[in-house]
Amino acid sequence: MLTILELPVLNDNYIYLLHDPVSGETAAVDPAIAQPVLDILDQKGWQLTTIMNTHHHSDHVGGNLELKQKTGCTVIAPLSDRHRIPGIDRGVADGDVVMLGAHSIRVFSTPGHTSGHVVYHFVDDNLLFCGDTLFVMGCGRLFEGTAEQMWHSLQKLKTLPASTQVYCAHEYTQTNGRFALTVEPDNRQLQQRMADINQQRAKHLPTVPSTIGQELATNPFFREDSLALQETVKMANKKPVEVFAEVRRLKDNF
């Protein structure tokens, strides 16, 4: 079984360290900065073998070169962003499979937040490392892609098993939840979830990971089929992608 460590860095980023005790391999997902990773590696006696980047933004790749220089690790990142990601060794695209020890990881292309964004699904471990495509009760802003692209990207993730653990790259949950309540105020599961999350954050505890099942029940960007949501945002009987686009517009202005 993989050991997963969640490292909070910068203002609201998470770096994930994944260690496979069988092979001894260790991966860092979206290392914004190097030193916290190096500190844990030293503390645990682990050797960093792999970096997995979801997209090119500096708060996801900022530690690449220092970590590569000091550990000799291999950098795996989106092929289409190879000119924008420092230290890339292997470019990956939709449907590719990478390995961490004996753990199989499927790559999904998820454009929207950026044009080249990918996510990493650990098929047998039921884990999803999704960068800035999917957040707890939210999704990434459309910096380089369209609403239609992001909607299609999220449709891929909605089909994963409900028990899949969702590891996103930011602690945006409270703000996302407050917005979610404005577009689906009568959602009982959402109300309860926000109460739980407010208690967690009051104790400075992380709200990540989530699960696909929890997101299907409470994330407005997964719930464009909800009649209550459609009515609240005045998009009843519209196409799902149009409802999604309107919810994204409202969140941008929230």
C-alpha positions in Angstrom: 0.0 0.0 0.0 1.2 3.5 -0.8 2.1 5.9 1.9 0.7 9.3 1.1 2.0 12.5 2.8 0.2 15.8 2.2 2.6 18.8 2.5 0.9 22.2 2.8 3.0 24.9 1.2 2.8 28.6 0.1 -0.6 30.0 0.9 -2.9 27.2 0.0 -1.0 24.6 -2.1 -0.6 20.9 -1.4 2.4 18.9 -2.5 1.9 15.1 -2.3 4.6 12.6 -1.6 3.8 9.1 -2.5 6.1 6.3 -1.2 5.9 2.6 -2.3 7.5 0.6 0.4 7.8 -2.5 -1.8 9.9 -0.9 -4.6 11.3 1.9 -2.5 10.2 4.4 -5.2 8.9 7.8 -4.2 7.0 10.4 -6.2 6.2 14.0 -5.6 3.1 15.4 -7.2 3.1 19.1 -8.2 6.1 20.2 -6.1 5.7 24.0 -5.8 8.9 24.3 -3.9 11.7 21.9 -3.2 12.7 22.3 0.5 9.7 20.8 2.2 10.1 17.7 -0.1 13.8 17.5 0.7 13.1 17.8 4.4 10.6 14.9 4.4 12.9 12.7 2.2 15.7 13.2 4.7 13.5 12.6 7.7 12.0 9.4 6.2 15.1 8.1 4.5 13.3 8.0 1.2 14.8 8.5 -2.3 12.8 10.7 -4.7 12.5 8.8 -8.0 9.7 10.7 -9.8 8.0 14.0 -10.1 4.5 14.1 -11.6 3.3 17.5 -12.8 -0.3 18.1 -13.7 0.3 21.5 -15.5 2.8 24.2 -16.1 1.9 26.8 -13.5 4.8 27.8 -11.3 3.1 26.8 -8.1 3.1 23.3 -9.4 6.5 23.0 -11.0 8.6 25.5 -9.1 10.5 22.8 -7.3 11.3 20.6 -10.3 14.8 21.7 -11.1 16.2 21.7 -7.6 14.7 18.4 -6.8 15.9 16.9 -10.0 19.4 18.3 -9.4 19.6 17.0 -5.8 17.9 13.6 -6.3 18.3 12.6 -10.0 14.5 12.0 -10.2 12.6 11.7 -13.5 10.1 14.4 -14.3 6.8 13.2 -15.9 4.5 16.0 -17.2 2.1 16.8 -20.0 3.7 16.3 -23.4 1.9 19.3 -24.9 3.4 21.5 -22.2 7.0 20.2 -22.6 8.3 23.7 -23.5 6.7 25.2 -20.4 7.7 22.6 -17.7 11.2 22.8 -16.4 13.2 19.5 -16.3 10.6 17.4 -18.2 12.0 13.9 -19.0 8.8 12.1 -20.1 5.8 13.7 -21.7 2.5 12.0 -21.2 -0.9 12.3 -22.9 -4.4 11.0 -22.6 -4.5 7.2 -22.1 -0.8 6.8 -21.3 0.1 4.6 -18.3 3.0 5.2 -16.0 4.2 3.1 -13.1 5.3 3.7 -9.5 6.7 0.4 -8.5 3.9 -2.0 -9.3 1.2 0.7 -9.1 -0.4 1.5 -12.4 -1.3 5.1 -13.1 -3.5 6.1 -16.0 -3.2 9.6 -17.4 -6.3 11.6 -18.4 -6.0 14.8 -20.5 -8.2 17.4 -18.8 -7.8 20.8 -20.6 -9.7 23.8 -19.3 -7.7 25.3 -16.5 -4.7 25.2 -18.9 -4.6 23.8 -22.4 -2.3 20.9 -21.4 -3.5 19.9 -18.0 -3.5 16.2 -17.1 -4.5 14.2 -14.1 -3.1 10.9 -12.7 -5.5 8.1 -11.7 -4.0 5.2 -9.7 -6.3 2.6 -11.1 -6.0 -0.2 -8.4 -5.5 2.1 -5.5 -8.6 4.2 -6.2 -6.6 7.5 -6.0 -6.9 10.6 -8.2 -4.3 13.4 -8.3 -6.1 16.1 -10.2 -4.1 19.3 -9.8 -6.3 22.3 -10.6 -8.9 20.5 -12.7 -11.1 19.4 -9.8 -11.3 20.9 -6.3 -13.3 19.9 -3.3 -16.7 21.4 -4.3 -15.0 23.4 -7.1 -13.0 23.3 -10.4 -10.2 25.3 -11.8 -10.6 28.7 -13.5 -10.6 28.7 -17.2 -7.3 30.4 -17.9 -6.4 28.8 -21.2 -9.4 26.5 -22.1 -13.1 26.9 -22.7 -16.1 26.0 -20.6 -16.9 23.2 -23.0 -13.4 21.7 -22.7 -13.5 21.8 -18.9 -17.0 20.3 -18.9 -15.8 17.4 -21.0 -12.7 17.0 -18.8 -14.9 16.8 -15.7 -17.2 14.3 -17.4 -14.3 11.9 -17.5 -13.7 12.2 -13.8 -17.4 11.8 -12.9 -17.2 8.2 -14.4 -14.5 7.1 -11.9 -15.7 4.9 -9.0 -17.5 6.8 -6.3 -14.9 5.6 -3.7 -12.0 7.2 -5.6 -10.1 9.5 -3.3 -9.6 12.9 -4.8 -6.3 14.7 -4.1 -6.5 18.2 -5.5 -3.7 20.8 -5.3 -5.3 23.6 -3.3 -7.2 24.2 0.0 -10.0 26.2 -1.5 -12.8 24.2 0.1 -14.5 26.8 2.4 -14.8 29.4 -0.4 -16.0 26.8 -2.8 -18.5 25.5 -0.4 -19.9 29.0 0.3 -20.4 29.5 -3.4 -22.0 26.0 -3.8 -24.6 27.0 -1.2 -25.6 30.0 -3.3 -26.5 27.9 -6.3 -28.0 24.9 -4.5 -29.0 26.2 -1.1 -31.5 23.4 -0.3 -28.9 20.5 -0.8 -29.0 18.8 2.6 -25.7 16.9 2.0 -24.0 20.1 1.0 -25.3 21.9 4.1 -24.0 19.1 6.3 -20.7 18.9 4.5 -20.1 22.6 5.0 -20.8 22.3 8.7 -18.2 19.5 8.9 -15.7 21.5 6.8 -16.0 24.6 8.9 -15.2 22.5 12.0 -12.1 21.0 10.2 -10.8 24.4 9.2 -11.4 25.8 12.6 -8.9 23.2 13.8 -6.5 24.0 10.8 -7.1 20.5 9.4 -7.0 19.8 5.7 -10.2 19.1 3.8 -8.4 17.0 1.2 -8.8 14.2 0.1 -12.5 14.1 -0.9 -14.1 11.3 -2.9 -15.8 11.3 -6.3 -19.0 10.2 -4.5 -18.9 13.3 -2.2 -18.2 15.5 -5.2 -21.1 14.1 -7.1 -23.4 14.9 -4.2 -22.1 18.4 -3.4 -19.9 19.9 -6.1 -21.9 22.3 -8.3 -19.5 21.7 -11.3 -20.5 18.0 -11.1 -24.2 18.8 -10.7 -25.3 20.6 -13.9 -28.1 17.9 -14.1 -29.6 19.1 -10.8 -33.0 20.7 -11.5 -32.8 22.7 -8.3 -29.4 24.1 -9.3 -30.7 24.8 -12.9 -33.6 26.8 -11.5 -31.5 28.8 -9.1 -29.1 29.9 -11.8 -32.0 30.5 -14.2 -30.8 27.8 -16.7 -33.7 25.3 -16.6 -33.9 23.0 -19.6 -30.6 24.3 -21.0 -27.9 22.0 -22.2 -25.6 20.6 -19.5 -22.5 22.4 -20.8 -24.5 25.7 -20.9 -25.5 25.2 -17.2 -21.9 24.4 -16.4 -20.6 27.5 -18.2 -23.1 29.7 -16.3 -22.1 28.2 -12.9 -18.4 28.8 -13.8 -19.3 32.4 -14.7 -21.1 33.0 -11.4 -18.2 31.5 -9.5 -15.7 33.8 -11.3 -17.7 36.7 -9.9 -18.4 35.3 -6.5 
